[in-house]
């Protein structure tokens, strides 16, 4: 299984580590969006209640968004695990940070699957989002925010998958280190 796409030429024409760009980062947007859309749809549906025919449509819309987001989450988890092994060393601080992110996002996935199971059980009779489903969706949303923030730290603070590997020199350092270091090319603008 390849966890990357052909990357750009980097320092010395070697490209990113192994010549591959990470696939995990672009995949994570769909699960995040799916949970956000589901939460909005569920709140609107519950507010509409039994008195509005559109409440069921909002409930179904939230369900579809969660189905798509959860399905793509499986691909994001798989590529994230492959990239974890390629881009971090065992027992390193970076690996521990990646593991924390993975645990939170995996827990979010479990909550989403539970949410979908409940939606399926309530789907035939529900005219709006059941409260228990909304609670699960909101728990998934909180986990998404926490996991997304942890993922952002991996990229923006630790520099994981943000630039070419450290073996290629300064470009592989964390973003803060790149800003602090002098330019290695004459006339290069920052």
C-alpha positions as CSV (number, residue, x, y, z in Angstrom):
1,X,0.0,0.0,0.0
2,X,1.5,3.3,-1.0
3,X,0.8,6.2,1.4
4,X,1.8,9.0,-0.8
5,X,1.8,10.6,-4.2
6,X,4.8,11.7,-6.2
7,X,6.2,14.7,-4.5
8,X,7.8,17.9,-5.8
9,X,11.5,18.2,-6.4
10,X,13.1,19.3,-3.2
11,X,16.6,20.2,-2.2
12,X,19.0,18.4,-4.5
13,X,16.1,17.2,-6.7
14,X,15.3,14.3,-4.3
15,X,11.8,15.3,-3.5
16,X,10.1,14.4,-0.2
17,X,11.1,11.3,1.8
18,X,10.9,8.4,-0.5
19,X,9.7,10.8,-3.3
20,X,6.2,10.6,-1.9
21,X,3.8,13.3,-0.6
22,X,1.7,12.4,2.4
23,X,-1.9,11.3,1.5
24,X,-3.3,11.4,5.1
25,X,-3.6,15.3,5.3
26,X,-6.0,15.8,2.4
27,X,-8.2,12.9,3.4
28,X,-8.9,14.3,6.9
29,X,-11.0,17.1,5.6
30,X,-14.0,14.9,4.6
31,X,-14.5,13.3,8.1
32,X,-14.1,16.7,9.8
33,X,-16.6,18.2,7.4
34,X,-19.0,15.2,7.7
35,X,-19.2,15.5,11.5
36,X,-19.7,19.3,11.3
37,X,-22.4,19.0,8.7
38,X,-24.1,16.2,10.7
39,X,-24.1,18.3,13.9
40,X,-25.6,21.3,12.1
41,X,-28.2,19.2,10.4
42,X,-29.1,17.4,13.7
43,X,-29.5,20.6,15.6
44,X,-31.8,22.1,12.9
45,X,-33.8,18.9,12.7
46,X,-34.3,18.7,16.5
47,X,-35.3,22.4,16.7
48,X,-37.8,21.8,13.9
49,X,-39.2,18.8,15.8
50,X,-42.3,16.8,14.9
51,X,-44.2,19.9,13.7
52,X,-42.2,20.4,10.5
53,X,-41.8,18.0,7.6
54,X,-38.4,19.4,6.8
55,X,-37.0,18.1,10.1
56,X,-36.8,14.6,8.7
57,X,-34.9,15.8,5.6
58,X,-32.3,17.6,7.8
59,X,-32.0,14.4,9.9
60,X,-31.4,12.3,6.7
61,X,-29.0,14.9,5.4
62,X,-26.9,14.7,8.6
63,X,-26.9,10.9,8.3
64,X,-25.6,11.0,4.7
65,X,-22.9,13.5,5.7
66,X,-21.9,11.2,8.6
67,X,-21.8,8.1,6.3
68,X,-19.5,9.8,3.8
69,X,-17.3,11.3,6.5
70,X,-17.0,8.0,8.4
71,X,-16.2,6.0,5.2
72,X,-13.4,8.4,4.3
73,X,-12.2,8.3,7.9
74,X,-11.3,4.7,7.4
75,X,-9.0,5.6,4.6
76,X,-7.6,8.5,6.6
77,X,-6.8,6.2,9.5
78,X,-5.1,3.6,7.3
79,X,-2.9,6.2,5.5
80,X,-2.2,7.9,8.9
81,X,-0.9,4.6,10.3
82,X,1.3,4.0,7.3
83,X,2.7,7.5,7.4
84,X,3.2,7.3,11.2
85,X,5.5,4.4,10.6
86,X,7.3,6.1,7.7
87,X,7.8,9.5,9.3
88,X,8.4,8.9,13.0
89,X,10.8,6.8,15.0
90,X,9.6,4.3,17.6
91,X,9.6,5.7,21.2
92,X,10.2,9.3,19.9
93,X,8.3,12.3,21.1
94,X,6.9,12.7,17.6
95,X,5.6,9.1,17.6
96,X,3.9,9.7,21.0
97,X,2.2,12.9,19.7
98,X,1.0,11.0,16.6
99,X,-0.3,8.2,18.8
100,X,-2.3,10.7,20.9
101,X,-3.8,12.1,17.8
102,X,-4.6,8.6,16.5
103,X,-6.3,7.5,19.7
104,X,-8.6,10.6,19.7
105,X,-9.5,10.3,16.1
106,X,-10.0,6.5,16.3
107,X,-12.4,7.1,19.3
108,X,-14.2,9.7,17.1
109,X,-14.6,7.0,14.5
110,X,-16.0,4.6,17.0
111,X,-18.5,7.2,18.2
112,X,-19.5,7.9,14.5
113,X,-20.1,4.3,13.9
114,X,-22.2,4.1,17.0
115,X,-24.1,7.2,15.9
116,X,-24.8,5.6,12.5
117,X,-26.0,2.4,14.1
118,X,-28.5,4.4,16.2
119,X,-29.6,6.4,13.2
120,X,-30.3,3.3,11.3
121,X,-32.3,1.9,14.2
122,X,-34.3,5.1,14.5
123,X,-34.5,5.9,10.8
124,X,-37.8,4.3,9.9
125,X,-39.7,6.0,12.7
126,X,-37.9,9.3,13.4
127,X,-39.4,12.5,12.1
128,X,-36.5,14.5,13.5
129,X,-33.1,13.8,15.1
130,X,-33.5,11.8,18.3
131,X,-31.8,13.4,21.3
132,X,-29.5,10.4,21.9
133,X,-28.3,10.7,18.3
134,X,-27.6,14.4,18.7
135,X,-25.6,13.8,21.9
136,X,-23.4,11.2,20.0
137,X,-23.0,13.6,17.1
138,X,-21.9,16.4,19.5
139,X,-19.5,14.0,21.2
140,X,-18.0,13.2,17.8
141,X,-17.8,16.9,17.1
142,X,-15.8,17.5,20.3
143,X,-13.5,14.6,19.5
144,X,-13.1,16.0,16.0
145,X,-12.0,19.4,17.3
146,X,-9.6,17.9,19.8
147,X,-8.2,15.4,17.3
148,X,-7.9,18.1,14.6
149,X,-6.1,20.4,17.0
150,X,-3.6,17.6,17.9
151,X,-3.2,16.9,14.1
152,X,-2.5,20.6,13.5
153,X,0.2,20.5,16.2
154,X,1.9,17.6,14.4
155,X,2.2,19.6,11.3
156,X,2.7,23.2,12.5
157,X,4.7,22.6,15.7
158,X,6.5,19.4,15.0
159,X,6.8,19.7,11.2
160,X,5.6,16.1,10.6
161,X,4.8,15.7,6.9
162,X,5.0,19.5,6.4
163,X,8.2,19.6,4.5
164,X,11.0,17.4,3.0
165,X,12.6,15.0,5.5
166,X,15.3,16.1,7.9
167,X,17.9,14.2,5.8
168,X,17.4,16.9,3.2
169,X,18.7,19.6,5.4
170,X,17.0,22.7,6.8
171,X,13.7,22.2,4.9
172,X,13.0,19.2,7.1
173,X,13.0,21.2,10.3
174,X,9.8,22.3,12.0
175,X,8.3,25.5,10.6
176,X,9.5,27.6,13.5
177,X,13.1,26.5,13.0
178,X,12.9,27.3,9.2
179,X,11.7,30.8,9.9
180,X,14.5,31.4,12.4
181,X,17.3,30.1,10.2
182,X,19.1,32.2,7.6
183,X,18.3,31.5,3.9
184,X,20.6,28.9,2.3
185,X,20.2,30.3,-1.2
186,X,21.6,33.7,-2.2
187,X,18.9,36.2,-3.0
188,X,16.1,33.9,-1.7
189,X,13.1,35.8,-0.3
190,X,11.0,34.6,2.6
